[in-house]
Amino acid sequence: MNIPDKFPAVLAAAAMGVYLLVVAGATTSLTEAAAACGGWPACGSGAALPTATEGWIALGHRVLAVVVGLLVALSAALAWRNGADRRVRAALAVALAVYPAQAGVGALVALGDLPAALGSAHLLLGIGIFGAVLAALAWWLEAETGVPDDAPDDFEAGTDDLPPVEEAPEPDIPSATLPRLRATAAAYFRLMKPRLMWLLCLVAAAAMALAGGTGFTPGVVAATLAGGALSIGASGTFNHVLERDVDKRMQRTSDRPLATDLVPVSHALAFGGLLTVVSLGLFWSVNPLTAALGLVAIVFYSVVYTLVLKPNTVQNTVIGGAAGALPALIGWAAVTGEVGGGLLLALVIFLWTPAHFYNLALAYKDDYERGGFPMMPVVRGETATRRHILWYLGATLVAAVALAAAADPLGALYAVVGVGVGAAFLWAVVRLHYEQTEKAAFRAFHASNAYLGLLLFAVVLDALVV
């Protein structure tokens, strides 16, 4: 891909450089390393080299801070040279002005002279700098690639004016007995939306690993993950039932089992009911709170999201993110019997959902419009959708920092993975702004999956192995 100007690449690098400093500073690994390198700017009296590996980590963090500071300064200089608008220049001026203050607070932390009440100031200032640089990037991209008036003005949510069913493409269904039986078995499996299972079960697994303690046993883990997989299957099945008529009119869903009458509605309802009963039974064997949250998850996705949010409001994806966040609470409740400690992980998933799904909404914009769904690009336009993707990605990264600061087991692995895949996700979004193609939207969509999946694996490994 050829980006006309290298400025967004410099801005993205500056943003992720600041983020690396912030997330590293929030993890336990750097906290422990700082104790091995007292003094400033080096160790001991301020000029001594470290004597342990941990001290070298702390010193490397300080050297990196200098490099990133220069990158922020370069970004500000390029903004003025390239004639960036006032918002971009103001955001970078704020970042450049706050950076020395943030470094000064870091020096006080290293010297042990910072009052306990200001212990989080270093981290908060870093988050502020990251937010300022990311805002500059978002505003630059919108000014360079956006079309302010691309929002449709004639879309109405609902399905009253959908094209007739007979216009939908006719899928090829086997007529021979054995192939049809295979197709039917595959159809029941497809009703469960298995592609959602691995990621949402990984969310629950990460929550259980973070919670740890005496409640983290093989039996609890097995029952929770099995119940979670089946509850996702139940939710997916009911979603297929409730959207079967609209599915027939959308190209991407016209071959679904109920849209093609491969599975009768009554059979699908019975199948979904069976999955619900078994999943709640497994959750109940863990504890009643887990079963209650499992029931909430099924009802929220099947009824609240499918019938209320998705067809009626452009905020369906944002509010519907609660469905994906619930497995974090389910996993935490399974191990501890309460949900409080799982809220930060749930927040990461909640904020990630729009940054993830809006890419798919861009790729299938025409299909969602055909189905009568008020998705963001259909109602607000593609420019606004790309802007929201970047803002929600930034919010997700900040929430991931908060998780690192609050969860003691998270260390270097979490920091490295979070920054690496976060940078890949951010760059995919930058490319999406310039390319504005279906291919670019799918690339960003897959990058979002990779980000969350690898981040959750890092959580599990950091909590249980490292």
C-alpha positions as CSV (number, residue, x, y, z in Angstrom):
1,M,0.0,0.0,0.0
2,N,1.2,3.5,-0.8
3,I,0.3,6.1,1.8
4,P,0.7,9.5,0.2
5,D,2.4,11.0,3.3
6,K,4.6,9.4,5.9
7,F,3.2,11.6,8.6
8,P,0.5,9.1,9.8
9,A,3.2,6.3,10.0
10,V,5.2,8.6,12.3
11,L,2.2,9.4,14.3
12,A,1.2,5.8,14.7
13,A,4.7,4.9,15.7
14,A,4.8,7.7,18.3
15,A,1.4,6.6,19.7
16,M,2.5,3.0,20.1
17,G,5.9,4.0,21.5
18,V,4.1,6.0,24.2
19,Y,1.8,3.0,24.7
20,L,4.7,0.7,25.1
21,L,6.1,2.9,27.9
22,V,2.6,3.1,29.5
23,V,1.7,-0.6,29.4
24,A,5.2,-1.6,30.5
25,G,5.0,0.8,33.4
26,A,1.7,-0.6,34.4
27,T,2.9,-4.3,34.7
28,T,4.4,-5.9,37.6
29,S,7.7,-6.7,35.7
30,L,8.7,-3.1,35.4
31,T,7.5,-2.3,38.9
32,E,9.9,-4.9,40.3
33,A,12.7,-3.8,37.9
34,A,12.5,-0.2,39.1
35,A,13.4,-1.3,42.6
36,A,16.6,-2.8,41.3
37,C,17.7,0.5,39.7
38,G,17.2,3.3,42.2
39,G,18.6,6.7,41.2
40,W,18.2,8.9,38.1
41,P,18.9,8.9,35.2
42,A,20.9,5.7,35.7
43,C,21.1,3.6,38.8
44,G,22.7,4.2,42.2
45,S,24.1,7.7,42.4
46,G,22.5,8.5,39.0
47,A,25.5,7.4,36.9
48,A,26.0,3.8,37.9
49,L,25.2,0.9,35.6
50,P,22.8,-1.8,36.8
51,T,24.1,-4.9,38.5
52,A,21.1,-7.2,37.8
53,T,18.9,-8.0,34.9
54,E,15.9,-6.3,36.4
55,G,18.0,-3.1,36.7
56,W,18.8,-3.2,33.0
57,I,15.1,-3.5,32.2
58,A,14.4,-0.3,34.2
59,L,17.3,1.5,32.5
60,G,16.1,0.3,29.1
61,H,12.7,1.8,29.9
62,R,14.3,5.2,30.6
63,V,16.4,5.1,27.4
64,L,13.2,4.1,25.4
65,A,11.4,7.1,27.0
66,V,14.1,9.4,25.5
67,V,13.7,7.8,22.0
68,V,9.9,8.0,22.2
69,G,10.1,11.6,23.3
70,L,12.1,12.5,20.3
71,L,9.5,10.7,18.1
72,V,6.7,12.8,19.7
73,A,8.8,15.9,19.0
74,L,9.3,14.8,15.4
75,S,5.5,14.3,15.0
76,A,4.8,17.8,16.3
77,A,7.4,19.3,13.9
78,L,5.9,17.4,10.9
79,A,2.4,18.5,11.9
80,W,3.5,22.2,11.5
81,R,5.5,21.5,8.3
82,N,2.6,19.6,6.7
83,G,0.1,22.3,7.5
84,A,-2.0,20.0,9.8
85,D,-5.2,21.6,11.1
86,R,-5.4,23.3,14.5
87,R,-6.8,20.2,16.3
88,V,-3.9,18.0,15.2
89,R,-1.3,20.7,16.1
90,A,-3.0,21.4,19.5
91,A,-3.1,17.7,20.4
92,L,0.6,17.2,19.6
93,A,1.5,20.5,21.4
94,V,-0.2,19.1,24.5
95,A,1.7,15.8,24.2
96,L,5.0,17.6,23.8
97,A,4.3,19.9,26.8
98,V,3.2,17.1,29.1
99,Y,6.0,14.7,28.2
100,P,8.8,16.4,30.3
101,A,6.4,16.6,33.2
102,Q,5.7,12.9,32.9
103,A,9.4,12.1,32.7
104,G,10.0,14.3,35.8
105,V,7.4,12.3,37.7
106,G,9.2,9.1,36.6
107,A,12.4,10.5,38.0
108,L,10.7,11.1,41.3
109,V,9.4,7.6,41.3
110,A,12.9,6.2,40.7
111,L,14.4,8.3,43.5
112,G,11.6,7.4,45.9
113,D,10.7,11.1,46.4
114,L,7.1,10.9,45.1
115,P,4.4,11.1,47.7
116,A,2.2,8.0,47.9
117,A,-0.9,10.0,47.0
118,L,0.7,10.7,43.6
119,G,1.8,7.2,42.9
120,S,-0.4,6.9,39.9
121,A,0.4,10.3,38.4
122,H,3.2,8.8,36.2
123,L,0.8,6.3,34.6
124,L,-2.1,8.8,34.2
125,L,0.2,11.4,32.5
126,G,1.4,8.7,30.1
127,I,-2.2,7.7,29.2
128,G,-2.9,11.4,28.6
129,I,0.1,11.7,26.2
130,F,-1.0,8.5,24.4
131,G,-4.5,9.9,24.1
132,A,-3.3,13.2,22.7
133,V,-1.1,11.5,20.0
134,L,-3.9,9.1,19.1
135,A,-6.3,12.0,18.8
136,A,-3.9,13.8,16.5
137,L,-3.7,10.7,14.3
138,A,-7.5,10.3,14.2
139,W,-8.1,13.9,13.3
140,W,-5.3,13.8,10.6
141,L,-6.8,10.7,9.0
142,E,-10.3,12.1,9.0
143,A,-9.1,15.3,7.4
144,E,-7.1,13.5,4.8
145,T,-9.3,10.6,3.9
146,G,-12.8,11.5,5.1
147,V,-15.9,12.6,3.2
148,P,-17.9,14.8,5.6
149,D,-21.3,14.3,3.8
150,D,-21.2,10.6,3.0
151,A,-23.9,9.7,5.6
152,P,-27.1,8.5,3.9
153,D,-30.2,10.7,4.6
154,D,-32.9,8.3,3.6
155,F,-32.4,5.2,5.7
156,E,-35.0,4.0,8.2
157,A,-34.4,1.2,10.6
158,G,-36.7,-1.8,10.3
159,T,-37.7,-4.4,7.7
160,D,-41.0,-3.1,6.3
161,D,-39.5,-2.2,2.9
162,L,-37.2,-5.1,2.4
163,P,-37.0,-6.7,-1.1
164,P,-39.2,-9.8,-1.5
165,V,-37.9,-13.2,-0.5
166,E,-38.0,-14.5,-4.0
167,E,-35.2,-12.1,-5.0
168,A,-32.8,-13.8,-2.6
169,P,-30.4,-16.3,-4.1
170,E,-31.3,-19.9,-3.9
171,P,-28.7,-22.0,-2.2
172,D,-27.9,-25.6,-3.3
173,I,-29.2,-28.1,-0.9
174,P,-28.4,-31.9,-1.4
175,S,-31.3,-34.1,-2.2
176,A,-29.7,-37.5,-1.8
177,T,-30.3,-39.0,1.7
178,L,-26.7,-39.4,3.0
179,P,-25.5,-36.0,1.8
180,R,-28.6,-34.4,3.2
181,L,-28.0,-36.0,6.6
182,R,-24.4,-34.7,6.6
183,A,-25.7,-31.3,5.6
184,T,-28.3,-31.4,8.4
185,A,-25.7,-32.4,11.0
186,A,-23.5,-29.6,9.8
187,A,-26.5,-27.2,9.9
188,Y,-27.1,-27.9,13.6
189,F,-23.5,-27.3,14.3
190,R,-23.6,-24.1,12.3
191,L,-26.7,-22.9,14.3
192,M,-24.4,-22.8,17.3
193,K,-22.2,-20.1,15.7
194,P,-19.0,-22.1,16.5
195,R,-16.7,-19.3,15.2
196,L,-17.7,-17.3,18.2
197,M,-17.1,-20.1,20.7
198,W,-13.3,-20.1,20.8
199,L,-12.9,-16.4,21.5
200,L,-15.7,-16.1,24.1
201,C,-14.5,-19.2,25.9
202,L,-11.0,-17.7,25.8
203,V,-12.4,-14.6,27.5
204,A,-13.9,-16.8,30.3
205,A,-10.6,-18.7,30.6
206,A,-8.6,-15.5,30.9
207,A,-11.0,-14.3,33.7
208,M,-10.6,-17.6,35.6
209,A,-6.8,-17.5,35.2
210,L,-6.7,-13.9,36.5
211,A,-9.0,-14.8,39.5
212,G,-6.9,-17.8,40.5
213,G,-7.2,-18.9,44.1
214,T,-8.7,-22.1,45.6
215,G,-11.7,-21.9,43.3
216,F,-9.6,-22.4,40.2
217,T,-9.8,-26.1,39.8
218,P,-9.9,-28.4,36.8
219,G,-13.6,-29.3,37.5
220,V,-14.7,-25.7,37.7
221,V,-12.7,-24.7,34.5
222,A,-14.2,-27.7,32.6
223,A,-17.8,-27.1,33.7
224,T,-17.5,-23.3,33.0
225,L,-16.0,-23.7,29.6
226,A,-18.4,-26.4,28.5
227,G,-21.4,-24.5,29.8
228,G,-20.1,-21.4,28.1
229,A,-19.7,-23.1,24.7
230,L,-23.2,-24.5,25.0
231,S,-24.7,-21.2,26.1
232,I,-23.1,-19.5,23.0
233,G,-24.6,-22.3,20.9
234,A,-28.0,-21.7,22.4
235,S,-27.8,-17.9,21.8
236,G,-26.7,-18.5,18.3
237,T,-29.5,-20.9,17.6
238,F,-32.2,-18.5,18.9
239,N,-30.6,-15.7,16.9
240,H,-31.0,-17.9,13.7
241,V,-34.6,-18.5,14.6
242,L,-35.5,-14.9,15.1
243,E,-33.7,-13.6,12.1
244,R,-34.6,-16.3,9.6
245,D,-36.8,-14.1,7.4
246,V,-34.2,-11.3,7.2
247,D,-31.5,-13.9,6.6
248,K,-33.2,-14.9,3.3
249,R,-32.8,-11.4,2.0
250,M,-29.1,-10.9,2.8
251,Q,-26.5,-12.4,0.6
252,R,-24.1,-13.3,3.4
253,T,-26.8,-15.1,5.4
254,S,-29.1,-16.5,2.7
255,D,-27.6,-20.0,3.1
256,R,-28.1,-20.3,6.8
257,P,-29.9,-23.5,8.0
258,L,-33.2,-21.9,8.8
259,A,-33.2,-19.5,5.8
260,T,-32.9,-22.5,3.5
261,D,-35.4,-24.6,5.5
262,L,-32.8,-27.3,6.1
263,V,-33.7,-27.3,9.7
264,P,-37.4,-26.8,10.7
265,V,-38.0,-23.9,13.1
266,S,-39.6,-26.2,15.7
267,H,-36.5,-28.4,15.7
268,A,-34.2,-25.4,16.1
269,L,-36.2,-24.1,19.0
270,A,-36.0,-27.5,20.7
271,F,-32.3,-27.7,20.0
272,G,-31.7,-24.2,21.4
273,G,-33.8,-25.1,24.5
274,L,-31.8,-28.3,25.1
275,L,-28.5,-26.4,24.8
276,T,-29.9,-23.8,27.3
277,V,-30.9,-26.4,29.8
278,V,-27.6,-28.3,29.6
279,S,-25.5,-25.1,29.8
280,L,-27.3,-23.7,32.8
281,G,-27.1,-27.1,34.5
282,L,-23.3,-27.1,34.0
283,F,-23.1,-23.5,35.3
284,W,-25.3,-24.3,38.3
285,S,-22.9,-27.2,39.2
286,V,-20.3,-24.4,39.6
287,N,-22.4,-21.9,41.6
288,P,-25.8,-20.2,41.3
289,L,-24.3,-16.8,40.3
290,T,-22.6,-18.3,37.3
291,A,-25.9,-19.9,36.2
292,A,-27.7,-16.6,36.6
293,L,-25.1,-14.8,34.5
294,G,-25.2,-17.5,31.9
295,L,-29.0,-17.1,31.6
296,V,-28.6,-13.3,31.3
297,A,-26.0,-13.8,28.5
298,I,-28.4,-16.1,26.6
299,V,-31.4,-13.7,27.0
300,F,-29.4,-10.6,26.3
301,Y,-28.0,-11.8,23.0
302,S,-31.0,-13.8,21.8
303,V,-33.7,-11.2,22.8
304,V,-32.3,-7.8,23.7
305,Y,-29.6,-7.6,21.0
306,T,-31.4,-9.6,18.3
307,L,-34.9,-8.1,18.6
308,V,-34.4,-4.8,20.3
309,L,-31.0,-3.3,19.6
310,K,-29.9,-4.7,16.2
311,P,-32.9,-3.7,14.1
312,N,-33.7,-0.4,15.9
313,T,-30.6,1.6,16.9
314,V,-27.3,2.6,15.4
315,Q,-25.7,1.9,18.8
316,N,-26.6,-1.8,18.6
317,T,-23.0,-2.8,18.3
318,V,-21.9,-0.6,21.2
319,I,-24.6,-1.7,23.7
320,G,-24.5,-5.2,22.3
321,G,-20.9,-5.4,23.4
322,A,-22.2,-6.4,26.8
323,A,-23.0,-9.8,25.4
324,G,-19.3,-10.4,24.6
325,A,-18.2,-9.0,27.9
326,L,-20.4,-11.3,30.0
327,P,-18.1,-14.3,29.7
328,A,-15.5,-12.3,31.6
329,L,-17.9,-12.0,34.5
330,I,-19.0,-15.6,34.2
331,G,-15.4,-16.8,34.4
332,W,-14.6,-14.6,37.4
333,A,-17.8,-15.6,39.2
334,A,-17.1,-19.3,38.5
335,V,-13.9,-19.1,40.5
336,T,-14.6,-16.5,43.1
337,G,-18.4,-16.4,43.5
338,E,-18.5,-12.6,42.7
339,V,-18.0,-10.4,39.7
340,G,-16.1,-7.3,40.8
341,G,-12.6,-8.4,39.8
342,G,-13.8,-9.3,36.3
343,L,-15.1,-5.9,35.5
344,L,-11.9,-4.6,34.0
345,L,-11.5,-7.5,31.6
346,A,-15.2,-7.2,30.7
347,L,-14.5,-3.5,29.9
348,V,-11.7,-4.4,27.5
349,I,-14.1,-6.7,25.6
350,F,-16.9,-4.2,25.7
351,L,-14.7,-1.4,24.2
352,W,-13.1,-3.8,21.7
353,T,-16.4,-4.9,20.2
354,P,-17.2,-1.8,18.2
355,A,-13.5,-1.5,17.0
356,H,-13.9,-5.1,15.9
357,F,-17.4,-5.3,14.4
358,Y,-17.5,-1.9,12.6
359,N,-14.9,-3.3,10.2
360,L,-17.3,-6.1,9.3
361,A,-20.1,-3.6,9.0
362,L,-18.0,-1.7,6.5
363,A,-17.3,-4.8,4.5
364,Y,-21.0,-5.8,4.4
365,K,-22.5,-2.3,4.4
366,D,-24.8,-3.0,1.4
367,D,-26.0,-6.3,2.8
368,Y,-26.9,-4.8,6.2
369,E,-28.7,-2.0,4.4
370,R,-30.6,-4.6,2.4
371,G,-31.5,-6.3,5.6
372,G,-32.8,-3.1,7.2
373,F,-30.3,-3.0,10.0
374,P,-29.1,0.5,11.1
375,M,-25.4,-0.4,11.3
376,M,-23.0,2.5,11.7
377,P,-21.9,2.8,8.1
378,V,-25.4,2.5,6.8
379,V,-26.8,5.3,9.1
380,R,-23.8,7.6,9.8
381,G,-21.6,6.8,6.8
382,E,-18.2,5.2,6.2
383,T,-16.1,8.2,7.4
384,A,-17.8,8.3,10.8
385,T,-17.5,4.5,11.1
386,R,-13.7,4.6,10.4
387,R,-13.4,7.4,13.0
388,H,-15.3,5.3,15.6
389,I,-13.1,2.3,14.9
390,L,-10.0,4.3,15.8
391,W,-11.5,5.9,18.9
392,Y,-12.7,2.6,20.2
393,L,-9.4,1.0,19.5
394,G,-7.7,3.7,21.6
395,A,-10.2,3.2,24.4
396,T,-9.5,-0.6,24.3
397,L,-5.8,-0.1,24.6
398,V,-6.3,2.2,27.6
399,A,-8.6,-0.3,29.2
400,A,-5.9,-3.0,28.6
401,V,-3.4,-0.7,30.5
402,A,-5.9,-0.4,33.4
403,L,-6.2,-4.2,33.5
404,A,-2.4,-4.5,33.6
405,A,-2.2,-2.1,36.5
406,A,-4.9,-3.8,38.5
407,A,-4.0,-7.5,37.9
408,D,-0.8,-8.5,39.7
409,P,0.0,-11.6,37.6
410,L,0.4,-9.6,34.3
411,G,4.0,-8.8,33.3
412,A,6.4,-8.6,30.4
413,L,4.6,-11.1,28.2
414,Y,1.3,-9.2,28.4
415,A,3.1,-5.9,27.7
416,V,5.0,-7.2,24.7
417,V,2.0,-9.0,23.1
418,G,-0.4,-6.1,23.8
419,V,1.9,-3.6,22.1
420,G,2.9,-5.9,19.2
421,V,-0.6,-6.9,18.2
422,G,-2.0,-3.5,19.2
423,A,0.4,-1.9,16.7
424,A,-0.6,-4.4,14.0
425,F,-4.3,-3.6,14.6
426,L,-3.7,0.2,14.6
427,W,-1.8,0.0,11.3
428,A,-4.6,-2.1,9.7
429,V,-7.0,0.7,10.7
430,V,-4.7,3.3,9.3
431,R,-4.6,1.4,6.0
432,L,-8.4,1.1,6.1
433,H,-8.6,4.9,6.2
434,Y,-6.6,5.2,3.0
435,E,-7.7,2.1,1.0
436,Q,-11.4,2.2,1.9
437,T,-12.0,-1.2,0.3
438,E,-13.7,-4.4,1.4
439,K,-10.3,-6.1,1.5
440,A,-9.0,-3.5,3.9
441,A,-12.1,-3.8,6.1
442,F,-11.6,-7.6,6.3
443,R,-7.9,-7.1,7.1
444,A,-8.7,-4.8,10.0
445,F,-11.4,-7.2,11.1
446,H,-9.0,-10.1,11.2
447,A,-6.4,-7.9,12.9
448,S,-8.9,-7.2,15.7
449,N,-9.5,-10.9,16.2
450,A,-5.8,-11.5,16.4
451,Y,-5.4,-8.6,18.9
452,L,-7.9,-9.9,21.3
453,G,-7.1,-13.6,20.9
454,L,-3.4,-13.2,21.4
455,L,-3.9,-10.7,24.3
456,L,-6.1,-13.2,26.1
457,F,-3.6,-16.0,25.5
458,A,-1.0,-13.7,27.1
459,V,-3.2,-13.1,30.1
460,V,-3.6,-16.9,30.6
461,L,0.1,-17.6,30.2
462,D,1.2,-14.7,32.3
463,A,-1.2,-15.6,35.1
464,L,-0.5,-19.4,35.1
465,V,3.0,-20.0,33.6
466,V,5.3,-17.0,33.5
